[in-house]
Amino acid sequence: MTFSKSSKSVAGGIAAVLALSIAAAAPAMAKGKCVRAGGQGSNILPDVAKFMADAALKNSIAANGLKPAGKIKQTCKTDVVLTTCVSRQRACK
């Protein structure tokens, strides 16, 4: 696969932005700061959507090496057939 000069510069720009955003986030996490983690789940059954949102939240916290702090706040919205829930929780390094 060959890339043109312009696609290489776009890819380089995207990589630079990604590197800067990671570098900017690293000092905040290194100081023990907390973030608000979240997870989303959707299903026809509301209880399953709630469970999936909580599971996604826990996976998000674990994947970033954080520890949960405080209560989980959950909001759910039901459209015609589908229920979508979002779970959020404070998480610290």
Summary of the structure (lengths in Angstrom):
residues: 93
radius of gyration: 18.3
end to end distance: 41.3
largest distance: 51.1
contacts: 248
relative contact order: 0.20
helix: 47%
strand: 34%
